[in-house]
């Protein structure tokens, strides 16, 4: 028998090597999270940068 309901968390991480040219004053970076089913929180270098939780992300 499978799990009918799940109330918990999962953590995924991805290391990205970003060139210094990506980081200029006034520059915005966009991260494509792919398909988010429920909620996602993005952290960069341990610092929270935002959350998405409902379409349209």
mmCIF file as Biopython writes it, N, C-alpha, C and O atoms, coordinates in Angstrom:
data_model
#
loop_
_atom_site.group_PDB
_atom_site.id
_atom_site.type_symbol
_atom_site.label_atom_id
_atom_site.label_alt_id
_atom_site.label_comp_id
_atom_site.label_asym_id
_atom_site.label_entity_id
_atom_site.label_seq_id
_atom_site.pdbx_PDB_ins_code
_atom_site.Cartn_x
_atom_site.Cartn_y
_atom_site.Cartn_z
_atom_site.occupancy
_atom_site.B_iso_or_equiv
_atom_site.auth_seq_id
_atom_site.auth_asym_id
_atom_site.pdbx_PDB_model_num
ATOM 1   N N  . UNK A ? 1  ? 0.846  -1.174 0.000   1.0 0.0 1  A 1 
ATOM 2   C CA . UNK A ? 1  ? 0.000  0.000  0.000   1.0 0.0 1  A 1 
ATOM 3   C C  . UNK A ? 1  ? 0.895  1.243  0.000   1.0 0.0 1  A 1 
ATOM 4   O O  . UNK A ? 1  ? 1.844  1.320  0.780   1.0 0.0 1  A 1 
ATOM 5   N N  . UNK A ? 2  ? 0.604  2.203  -0.858  1.0 0.0 2  A 1 
ATOM 6   C CA . UNK A ? 2  ? 1.388  3.428  -0.948  1.0 0.0 2  A 1 
ATOM 7   C C  . UNK A ? 2  ? 0.947  4.465  0.060   1.0 0.0 2  A 1 
ATOM 8   O O  . UNK A ? 2  ? -0.068 4.297  0.737   1.0 0.0 2  A 1 
ATOM 9   N N  . UNK A ? 3  ? 1.702  5.519  0.157   1.0 0.0 3  A 1 
ATOM 10  C CA . UNK A ? 3  ? 1.375  6.630  1.052   1.0 0.0 3  A 1 
ATOM 11  C C  . UNK A ? 3  ? 0.315  7.488  0.386   1.0 0.0 3  A 1 
ATOM 12  O O  . UNK A ? 3  ? 0.511  7.976  -0.726  1.0 0.0 3  A 1 
ATOM 13  N N  . UNK A ? 4  ? -0.816 7.671  1.070   1.0 0.0 4  A 1 
ATOM 14  C CA . UNK A ? 4  ? -1.900 8.465  0.496   1.0 0.0 4  A 1 
ATOM 15  C C  . UNK A ? 4  ? -1.644 9.961  0.672   1.0 0.0 4  A 1 
ATOM 16  O O  . UNK A ? 4  ? -1.878 10.739 -0.253  1.0 0.0 4  A 1 
ATOM 17  N N  . UNK A ? 5  ? -1.178 10.360 1.817   1.0 0.0 5  A 1 
ATOM 18  C CA . UNK A ? 5  ? -0.887 11.771 2.095   1.0 0.0 5  A 1 
ATOM 19  C C  . UNK A ? 5  ? 0.523  11.871 2.656   1.0 0.0 5  A 1 
ATOM 20  O O  . UNK A ? 5  ? 0.982  10.992 3.386   1.0 0.0 5  A 1 
ATOM 21  N N  . UNK A ? 6  ? 1.190  12.941 2.308   1.0 0.0 6  A 1 
ATOM 22  C CA . UNK A ? 6  ? 2.542  13.152 2.826   1.0 0.0 6  A 1 
ATOM 23  C C  . UNK A ? 6  ? 2.653  14.578 3.324   1.0 0.0 6  A 1 
ATOM 24  O O  . UNK A ? 6  ? 2.293  15.521 2.619   1.0 0.0 6  A 1 
ATOM 25  N N  . UNK A ? 7  ? 3.140  14.730 4.513   1.0 0.0 7  A 1 
ATOM 26  C CA . UNK A ? 7  ? 3.370  16.055 5.080   1.0 0.0 7  A 1 
ATOM 27  C C  . UNK A ? 7  ? 4.807  16.074 5.567   1.0 0.0 7  A 1 
ATOM 28  O O  . UNK A ? 7  ? 5.108  15.605 6.665   1.0 0.0 7  A 1 
ATOM 29  N N  . UNK A ? 8  ? 5.674  16.606 4.760   1.0 0.0 8  A 1 
ATOM 30  C CA . UNK A ? 8  ? 7.076  16.627 5.114   1.0 0.0 8  A 1 
ATOM 31  C C  . UNK A ? 8  ? 7.847  17.515 4.164   1.0 0.0 8  A 1 
ATOM 32  O O  . UNK A ? 8  ? 7.261  18.249 3.368   1.0 0.0 8  A 1 
ATOM 33  N N  . UNK A ? 9  ? 9.129  17.448 4.248   1.0 0.0 9  A 1 
ATOM 34  C CA . UNK A ? 9  ? 9.972  18.298 3.416   1.0 0.0 9  A 1 
ATOM 35  C C  . UNK A ? 9  ? 11.004 17.465 2.683   1.0 0.0 9  A 1 
ATOM 36  O O  . UNK A ? 9  ? 11.313 16.334 3.058   1.0 0.0 9  A 1 
ATOM 37  N N  . UNK A ? 10 ? 11.517 18.052 1.643   1.0 0.0 10 A 1 
ATOM 38  C CA . UNK A ? 10 ? 12.631 17.466 0.907   1.0 0.0 10 A 1 
ATOM 39  C C  . UNK A ? 10 ? 13.583 18.600 0.568   1.0 0.0 10 A 1 
ATOM 40  O O  . UNK A ? 10 ? 13.156 19.734 0.351   1.0 0.0 10 A 1 
ATOM 41  N N  . UNK A ? 11 ? 14.849 18.301 0.523   1.0 0.0 11 A 1 
ATOM 42  C CA . UNK A ? 11 ? 15.850 19.317 0.208   1.0 0.0 11 A 1 
ATOM 43  C C  . UNK A ? 11 ? 16.657 18.870 -0.991  1.0 0.0 11 A 1 
ATOM 44  O O  . UNK A ? 11 ? 17.152 17.744 -1.036  1.0 0.0 11 A 1 
ATOM 45  N N  . UNK A ? 12 ? 16.785 19.744 -1.945  1.0 0.0 12 A 1 
ATOM 46  C CA . UNK A ? 12 ? 17.612 19.502 -3.122  1.0 0.0 12 A 1 
ATOM 47  C C  . UNK A ? 12 ? 18.645 20.613 -3.182  1.0 0.0 12 A 1 
ATOM 48  O O  . UNK A ? 12 ? 18.354 21.757 -2.832  1.0 0.0 12 A 1 
ATOM 49  N N  . UNK A ? 13 ? 19.832 20.285 -3.617  1.0 0.0 13 A 1 
ATOM 50  C CA . UNK A ? 13 ? 20.848 21.319 -3.747  1.0 0.0 13 A 1 
ATOM 51  C C  . UNK A ? 13 ? 21.541 21.186 -5.093  1.0 0.0 13 A 1 
ATOM 52  O O  . UNK A ? 13 ? 21.584 20.109 -5.687  1.0 0.0 13 A 1 
ATOM 53  N N  . UNK A ? 14 ? 22.074 22.289 -5.554  1.0 0.0 14 A 1 
ATOM 54  C CA . UNK A ? 14 ? 22.776 22.327 -6.835  1.0 0.0 14 A 1 
ATOM 55  C C  . UNK A ? 14 ? 23.901 23.335 -6.695  1.0 0.0 14 A 1 
ATOM 56  O O  . UNK A ? 14 ? 23.671 24.478 -6.302  1.0 0.0 14 A 1 
ATOM 57  N N  . UNK A ? 15 ? 25.099 22.920 -7.011  1.0 0.0 15 A 1 
ATOM 58  C CA . UNK A ? 15 ? 26.247 23.814 -6.999  1.0 0.0 15 A 1 
ATOM 59  C C  . UNK A ? 15 ? 26.450 24.354 -8.406  1.0 0.0 15 A 1 
ATOM 60  O O  . UNK A ? 15 ? 26.510 23.595 -9.373  1.0 0.0 15 A 1 
ATOM 61  N N  . UNK A ? 16 ? 26.553 25.654 -8.507  1.0 0.0 16 A 1 
ATOM 62  C CA . UNK A ? 16 ? 26.721 26.312 -9.799  1.0 0.0 16 A 1 
ATOM 63  C C  . UNK A ? 16 ? 27.977 27.172 -9.746  1.0 0.0 16 A 1 
ATOM 64  O O  . UNK A ? 16 ? 28.155 27.963 -8.820  1.0 0.0 16 A 1 
ATOM 65  N N  . UNK A ? 17 ? 28.831 27.018 -10.724 1.0 0.0 17 A 1 
ATOM 66  C CA . UNK A ? 17 ? 30.002 27.879 -10.841 1.0 0.0 17 A 1 
ATOM 67  C C  . UNK A ? 17 ? 29.597 29.070 -11.708 1.0 0.0 17 A 1 
ATOM 68  O O  . UNK A ? 17 ? 29.360 28.912 -12.905 1.0 0.0 17 A 1 
ATOM 69  N N  . UNK A ? 18 ? 29.516 30.241 -11.120 1.0 0.0 18 A 1 
ATOM 70  C CA . UNK A ? 18 ? 29.067 31.435 -11.827 1.0 0.0 18 A 1 
ATOM 71  C C  . UNK A ? 18 ? 30.240 32.384 -12.047 1.0 0.0 18 A 1 
ATOM 72  O O  . UNK A ? 18 ? 30.941 32.738 -11.099 1.0 0.0 18 A 1 
ATOM 73  N N  . UNK A ? 19 ? 30.453 32.793 -13.283 1.0 0.0 19 A 1 
ATOM 74  C CA . UNK A ? 19 ? 31.538 33.733 -13.552 1.0 0.0 19 A 1 
ATOM 75  C C  . UNK A ? 19 ? 31.247 35.104 -12.945 1.0 0.0 19 A 1 
ATOM 76  O O  . UNK A ? 19 ? 30.088 35.499 -12.819 1.0 0.0 19 A 1 
ATOM 77  N N  . UNK A ? 20 ? 32.271 35.803 -12.583 1.0 0.0 20 A 1 
ATOM 78  C CA . UNK A ? 20 ? 32.123 37.130 -11.975 1.0 0.0 20 A 1 
ATOM 79  C C  . UNK A ? 20 ? 31.351 38.085 -12.875 1.0 0.0 20 A 1 
ATOM 80  O O  . UNK A ? 20 ? 30.714 39.013 -12.376 1.0 0.0 20 A 1 
ATOM 81  N N  . UNK A ? 21 ? 31.391 37.883 -14.182 1.0 0.0 21 A 1 
ATOM 82  C CA . UNK A ? 21 ? 30.686 38.771 -15.113 1.0 0.0 21 A 1 
ATOM 83  C C  . UNK A ? 21 ? 29.167 38.728 -14.927 1.0 0.0 21 A 1 
ATOM 84  O O  . UNK A ? 21 ? 28.469 39.632 -15.388 1.0 0.0 21 A 1 
ATOM 85  N N  . UNK A ? 22 ? 28.640 37.690 -14.257 1.0 0.0 22 A 1 
ATOM 86  C CA . UNK A ? 22 ? 27.204 37.613 -13.986 1.0 0.0 22 A 1 
ATOM 87  C C  . UNK A ? 22 ? 26.779 38.609 -12.914 1.0 0.0 22 A 1 
ATOM 88  O O  . UNK A ? 22 ? 25.597 38.936 -12.808 1.0 0.0 22 A 1 
ATOM 89  N N  . UNK A ? 23 ? 27.715 39.085 -12.130 1.0 0.0 23 A 1 
ATOM 90  C CA . UNK A ? 23 ? 27.402 39.896 -10.954 1.0 0.0 23 A 1 
ATOM 91  C C  . UNK A ? 23 ? 27.894 41.323 -11.127 1.0 0.0 23 A 1 
ATOM 92  O O  . UNK A ? 23 ? 29.002 41.677 -10.724 1.0 0.0 23 A 1 
ATOM 93  N N  . UNK A ? 24 ? 27.042 42.126 -11.735 1.0 0.0 24 A 1 
ATOM 94  C CA . UNK A ? 24 ? 27.357 43.540 -11.931 1.0 0.0 24 A 1 
ATOM 95  C C  . UNK A ? 24 ? 26.326 44.367 -11.191 1.0 0.0 24 A 1 
ATOM 96  O O  . UNK A ? 24 ? 25.198 43.910 -11.008 1.0 0.0 24 A 1 
ATOM 97  N N  . UNK A ? 25 ? 26.674 45.567 -10.759 1.0 0.0 25 A 1 
ATOM 98  C CA . UNK A ? 25 ? 25.692 46.428 -10.082 1.0 0.0 25 A 1 
ATOM 99  C C  . UNK A ? 25 ? 24.445 46.622 -10.947 1.0 0.0 25 A 1 
ATOM 100 O O  . UNK A ? 25 ? 24.545 46.909 -12.140 1.0 0.0 25 A 1 
ATOM 101 N N  . UNK A ? 26 ? 23.285 46.464 -10.339 1.0 0.0 26 A 1 
ATOM 102 C CA . UNK A ? 26 ? 22.029 46.641 -11.037 1.0 0.0 26 A 1 
ATOM 103 C C  . UNK A ? 26 ? 21.600 45.457 -11.880 1.0 0.0 26 A 1 
ATOM 104 O O  . UNK A ? 26 ? 20.509 45.474 -12.451 1.0 0.0 26 A 1 
ATOM 105 N N  . UNK A ? 27 ? 22.434 44.425 -11.972 1.0 0.0 27 A 1 
ATOM 106 C CA . UNK A ? 27 ? 22.145 43.229 -12.775 1.0 0.0 27 A 1 
ATOM 107 C C  . UNK A ? 27 ? 21.175 42.328 -12.036 1.0 0.0 27 A 1 
ATOM 108 O O  . UNK A ? 27 ? 21.302 42.149 -10.825 1.0 0.0 27 A 1 
ATOM 109 N N  . UNK A ? 28 ? 20.210 41.757 -12.740 1.0 0.0 28 A 1 
ATOM 110 C CA . UNK A ? 28 ? 19.284 40.780 -12.164 1.0 0.0 28 A 1 
ATOM 111 C C  . UNK A ? 28 ? 19.610 39.404 -12.738 1.0 0.0 28 A 1 
ATOM 112 O O  . UNK A ? 28 ? 19.900 39.270 -13.926 1.0 0.0 28 A 1 
ATOM 113 N N  . UNK A ? 29 ? 19.559 38.393 -11.888 1.0 0.0 29 A 1 
ATOM 114 C CA . UNK A ? 29 ? 19.757 37.008 -12.320 1.0 0.0 29 A 1 
ATOM 115 C C  . UNK A ? 29 ? 18.455 36.251 -12.133 1.0 0.0 29 A 1 
ATOM 116 O O  . UNK A ? 29 ? 17.769 36.426 -11.127 1.0 0.0 29 A 1 
ATOM 117 N N  . UNK A ? 30 ? 18.116 35.417 -13.093 1.0 0.0 30 A 1 
ATOM 118 C CA . UNK A ? 30 ? 16.928 34.590 -13.010 1.0 0.0 30 A 1 
ATOM 119 C C  . UNK A ? 30 ? 17.360 33.134 -12.916 1.0 0.0 30 A 1 
ATOM 120 O O  . UNK A ? 30 ? 18.254 32.697 -13.641 1.0 0.0 30 A 1 
ATOM 121 N N  . UNK A ? 31 ? 16.726 32.390 -12.026 1.0 0.0 31 A 1 
ATOM 122 C CA . UNK A ? 31 ? 17.013 30.978 -11.856 1.0 0.0 31 A 1 
ATOM 123 C C  . UNK A ? 31 ? 15.777 30.204 -12.304 1.0 0.0 31 A 1 
ATOM 124 O O  . UNK A ? 31 ? 14.689 30.413 -11.768 1.0 0.0 31 A 1 
ATOM 125 N N  . UNK A ? 32 ? 15.930 29.324 -13.269 1.0 0.0 32 A 1 
ATOM 126 C CA . UNK A ? 32 ? 14.832 28.485 -13.732 1.0 0.0 32 A 1 
ATOM 127 C C  . UNK A ? 32 ? 14.764 27.261 -12.828 1.0 0.0 32 A 1 
ATOM 128 O O  . UNK A ? 32 ? 15.672 26.430 -12.842 1.0 0.0 32 A 1 
ATOM 129 N N  . UNK A ? 33 ? 13.702 27.143 -12.045 1.0 0.0 33 A 1 
ATOM 130 C CA . UNK A ? 33 ? 13.551 26.038 -11.116 1.0 0.0 33 A 1 
ATOM 131 C C  . UNK A ? 33 ? 12.941 24.802 -11.760 1.0 0.0 33 A 1 
ATOM 132 O O  . UNK A ? 33 ? 12.806 23.763 -11.114 1.0 0.0 33 A 1 
ATOM 133 N N  . UNK A ? 34 ? 12.576 24.911 -13.012 1.0 0.0 34 A 1 
ATOM 134 C CA . UNK A ? 34 ? 11.895 23.787 -13.642 1.0 0.0 34 A 1 
ATOM 135 C C  . UNK A ? 34 ? 10.483 23.685 -13.105 1.0 0.0 34 A 1 
ATOM 136 O O  . UNK A ? 34 ? 9.846  24.702 -12.830 1.0 0.0 34 A 1 
ATOM 137 N N  . UNK A ? 35 ? 9.991  22.472 -12.954 1.0 0.0 35 A 1 
ATOM 138 C CA . UNK A ? 35 ? 8.620  22.264 -12.481 1.0 0.0 35 A 1 
ATOM 139 C C  . UNK A ? 35 ? 8.590  22.219 -10.958 1.0 0.0 35 A 1 
ATOM 140 O O  . UNK A ? 35 ? 9.170  21.324 -10.343 1.0 0.0 35 A 1 
ATOM 141 N N  . UNK A ? 36 ? 7.912  23.186 -10.358 1.0 0.0 36 A 1 
ATOM 142 C CA . UNK A ? 36 ? 7.721  23.218 -8.909  1.0 0.0 36 A 1 
ATOM 143 C C  . UNK A ? 36 ? 6.296  22.775 -8.638  1.0 0.0 36 A 1 
ATOM 144 O O  . UNK A ? 36 ? 5.357  23.378 -9.156  1.0 0.0 36 A 1 
ATOM 145 N N  . UNK A ? 37 ? 6.115  21.737 -7.840  1.0 0.0 37 A 1 
ATOM 146 C CA . UNK A ? 37 ? 4.764  21.212 -7.613  1.0 0.0 37 A 1 
ATOM 147 C C  . UNK A ? 37 ? 4.056  21.896 -6.468  1.0 0.0 37 A 1 
ATOM 148 O O  . UNK A ? 37 ? 2.851  22.133 -6.562  1.0 0.0 37 A 1 
ATOM 149 N N  . UNK A ? 38 ? 4.745  22.226 -5.391  1.0 0.0 38 A 1 
ATOM 150 C CA . UNK A ? 38 ? 4.061  22.798 -4.237  1.0 0.0 38 A 1 
ATOM 151 C C  . UNK A ? 38 ? 4.697  24.116 -3.797  1.0 0.0 38 A 1 
ATOM 152 O O  . UNK A ? 38 ? 4.093  25.179 -3.939  1.0 0.0 38 A 1 
ATOM 153 N N  . UNK A ? 39 ? 5.888  24.045 -3.275  1.0 0.0 39 A 1 
ATOM 154 C CA . UNK A ? 39 ? 6.550  25.259 -2.795  1.0 0.0 39 A 1 
ATOM 155 C C  . UNK A ? 39 ? 8.053  25.081 -2.955  1.0 0.0 39 A 1 
ATOM 156 O O  . UNK A ? 39 ? 8.580  23.975 -2.839  1.0 0.0 39 A 1 
ATOM 157 N N  . UNK A ? 40 ? 8.723  26.176 -3.219  1.0 0.0 40 A 1 
ATOM 158 C CA . UNK A ? 40 ? 10.185 26.145 -3.316  1.0 0.0 40 A 1 
ATOM 159 C C  . UNK A ? 40 ? 10.738 27.392 -2.649  1.0 0.0 40 A 1 
ATOM 160 O O  . UNK A ? 40 ? 10.208 28.490 -2.818  1.0 0.0 40 A 1 
ATOM 161 N N  . UNK A ? 41 ? 11.791 27.214 -1.905  1.0 0.0 41 A 1 
ATOM 162 C CA . UNK A ? 41 ? 12.527 28.331 -1.325  1.0 0.0 41 A 1 
ATOM 163 C C  . UNK A ? 41 ? 13.940 28.259 -1.886  1.0 0.0 41 A 1 
ATOM 164 O O  . UNK A ? 41 ? 14.568 27.201 -1.877  1.0 0.0 41 A 1 
ATOM 165 N N  . UNK A ? 42 ? 14.427 29.380 -2.367  1.0 0.0 42 A 1 
ATOM 166 C CA . UNK A ? 42 ? 15.762 29.433 -2.964  1.0 0.0 42 A 1 
ATOM 167 C C  . UNK A ? 42 ? 16.709 30.135 -2.004  1.0 0.0 42 A 1 
ATOM 168 O O  . UNK A ? 42 ? 16.413 31.209 -1.479  1.0 0.0 42 A 1 
ATOM 169 N N  . UNK A ? 43 ? 17.850 29.503 -1.792  1.0 0.0 43 A 1 
ATOM 170 C CA . UNK A ? 43 ? 18.909 30.108 -0.986  1.0 0.0 43 A 1 
ATOM 171 C C  . UNK A ? 43 ? 20.171 30.151 -1.828  1.0 0.0 43 A 1 
ATOM 172 O O  . UNK A ? 43 ? 20.483 29.203 -2.548  1.0 0.0 43 A 1 
ATOM 173 N N  . UNK A ? 44 ? 20.885 31.246 -1.732  1.0 0.0 44 A 1 
ATOM 174 C CA . UNK A ? 44 ? 22.169 31.395 -2.416  1.0 0.0 44 A 1 
ATOM 175 C C  . UNK A ? 44 ? 23.212 31.678 -1.347  1.0 0.0 44 A 1 
ATOM 176 O O  . UNK A ? 44 ? 23.105 32.651 -0.601  1.0 0.0 44 A 1 
ATOM 177 N N  . UNK A ? 45 ? 24.216 30.819 -1.281  1.0 0.0 45 A 1 
ATOM 178 C CA . UNK A ? 45 ? 25.253 30.920 -0.242  1.0 0.0 45 A 1 
ATOM 179 C C  . UNK A ? 45 ? 24.635 30.977 1.153   1.0 0.0 45 A 1 
ATOM 180 O O  . UNK A ? 45 ? 25.099 31.724 2.014   1.0 0.0 45 A 1 
ATOM 181 N N  . UNK A ? 46 ? 23.575 30.174 1.371   1.0 0.0 46 A 1 
ATOM 182 C CA . UNK A ? 46 ? 22.926 30.100 2.677   1.0 0.0 46 A 1 
ATOM 183 C C  . UNK A ? 46 ? 21.953 31.217 2.972   1.0 0.0 46 A 1 
ATOM 184 O O  . UNK A ? 46 ? 21.337 31.228 4.038   1.0 0.0 46 A 1 
ATOM 185 N N  . UNK A ? 47 ? 21.797 32.150 2.066   1.0 0.0 47 A 1 
ATOM 186 C CA . UNK A ? 47 ? 20.920 33.313 2.284   1.0 0.0 47 A 1 
ATOM 187 C C  . UNK A ? 47 ? 19.636 33.152 1.470   1.0 0.0 47 A 1 
ATOM 188 O O  . UNK A ? 47 ? 19.685 32.954 0.256   1.0 0.0 47 A 1 
ATOM 189 N N  . UNK A ? 48 ? 18.477 33.240 2.150   1.0 0.0 48 A 1 
ATOM 190 C CA . UNK A ? 48 ? 17.189 33.097 1.468   1.0 0.0 48 A 1 
ATOM 191 C C  . UNK A ? 48 ? 17.017 34.223 0.456   1.0 0.0 48 A 1 
ATOM 192 O O  . UNK A ? 48 ? 17.244 35.393 0.766   1.0 0.0 48 A 1 
ATOM 193 N N  . UNK A ? 49 ? 16.613 33.854 -0.756  1.0 0.0 49 A 1 
ATOM 194 C CA . UNK A ? 49 ? 16.425 34.858 -1.805  1.0 0.0 49 A 1 
ATOM 195 C C  . UNK A ? 49 ? 14.978 34.964 -2.253  1.0 0.0 49 A 1 
ATOM 196 O O  . UNK A ? 49 ? 14.633 35.896 -2.979  1.0 0.0 49 A 1 
ATOM 197 N N  . UNK A ? 50 ? 14.127 34.045 -1.844  1.0 0.0 50 A 1 
ATOM 198 C CA . UNK A ? 50 ? 12.721 34.124 -2.197  1.0 0.0 50 A 1 
ATOM 199 C C  . UNK A ? 50 ? 12.046 32.776 -2.177  1.0 0.0 50 A 1 
ATOM 200 O O  . UNK A ? 50 ? 12.694 31.736 -2.064  1.0 0.0 50 A 1 
ATOM 201 N N  . UNK A ? 51 ? 10.703 32.813 -2.290  1.0 0.0 51 A 1 
ATOM 202 C CA . UNK A ? 51 ? 9.893  31.610 -2.310  1.0 0.0 51 A 1 
ATOM 203 C C  . UNK A ? 51 ? 8.899  31.690 -3.450  1.0 0.0 51 A 1 
ATOM 204 O O  . UNK A ? 51 ? 8.468  32.777 -3.836  1.0 0.0 51 A 1 
ATOM 205 N N  . UNK A ? 52 ? 8.540  30.546 -3.982  1.0 0.0 52 A 1 
ATOM 206 C CA . UNK A ? 52 ? 7.434  30.434 -4.921  1.0 0.0 52 A 1 
ATOM 207 C C  . UNK A ? 52 ? 6.516  29.328 -4.414  1.0 0.0 52 A 1 
ATOM 208 O O  . UNK A ? 52 ? 6.986  28.312 -3.900  1.0 0.0 52 A 1 
ATOM 209 N N  . UNK A ? 53 ? 5.196  29.526 -4.560  1.0 0.0 53 A 1 
ATOM 210 C CA . UNK A ? 53 ? 4.317  28.501 -4.046  1.0 0.0 53 A 1 
ATOM 211 C C  . UNK A ? 53 ? 3.038  28.301 -4.831  1.0 0.0 53 A 1 
ATOM 212 O O  . UNK A ? 53 ? 2.282  27.374 -4.541  1.0 0.0 53 A 1 
ATOM 213 N N  . UNK A ? 54 ? 2.782  29.118 -5.790  1.0 0.0 54 A 1 
ATOM 214 C CA . UNK A ? 54 ? 1.544  28.926 -6.554  1.0 0.0 54 A 1 
ATOM 215 C C  . UNK A ? 54 ? 1.776  29.389 -7.989  1.0 0.0 54 A 1 
ATOM 216 O O  . UNK A ? 54 ? 2.534  30.333 -8.215  1.0 0.0 54 A 1 
ATOM 217 N N  . UNK A ? 55 ? 1.138  28.744 -8.959  1.0 0.0 55 A 1 
ATOM 218 C CA . UNK A ? 55 ? 1.265  29.209 -10.342 1.0 0.0 55 A 1 
ATOM 219 C C  . UNK A ? 55 ? 0.686  30.617 -10.448 1.0 0.0 55 A 1 
ATOM 220 O O  . UNK A ? 55 ? -0.232 30.914 -9.684  1.0 0.0 55 A 1 
ATOM 221 N N  . UNK A ? 56 ? 1.091  31.413 -11.229 1.0 0.0 56 A 1 
ATOM 222 C CA . UNK A ? 56 ? 2.274  31.419 -12.053 1.0 0.0 56 A 1 
ATOM 223 C C  . UNK A ? 56 ? 3.478  31.754 -11.204 1.0 0.0 56 A 1 
ATOM 224 O O  . UNK A ? 56 ? 3.485  32.755 -10.488 1.0 0.0 56 A 1 
ATOM 225 N N  . UNK A ? 57 ? 4.489  30.925 -11.283 1.0 0.0 57 A 1 
ATOM 226 C CA . UNK A ? 57 ? 5.683  31.117 -10.485 1.0 0.0 57 A 1 
ATOM 227 C C  . UNK A ? 57 ? 6.421  32.312 -10.979 1.0 0.0 57 A 1 
ATOM 228 O O  . UNK A ? 57 ? 7.472  32.656 -10.437 1.0 0.0 57 A 1 
#
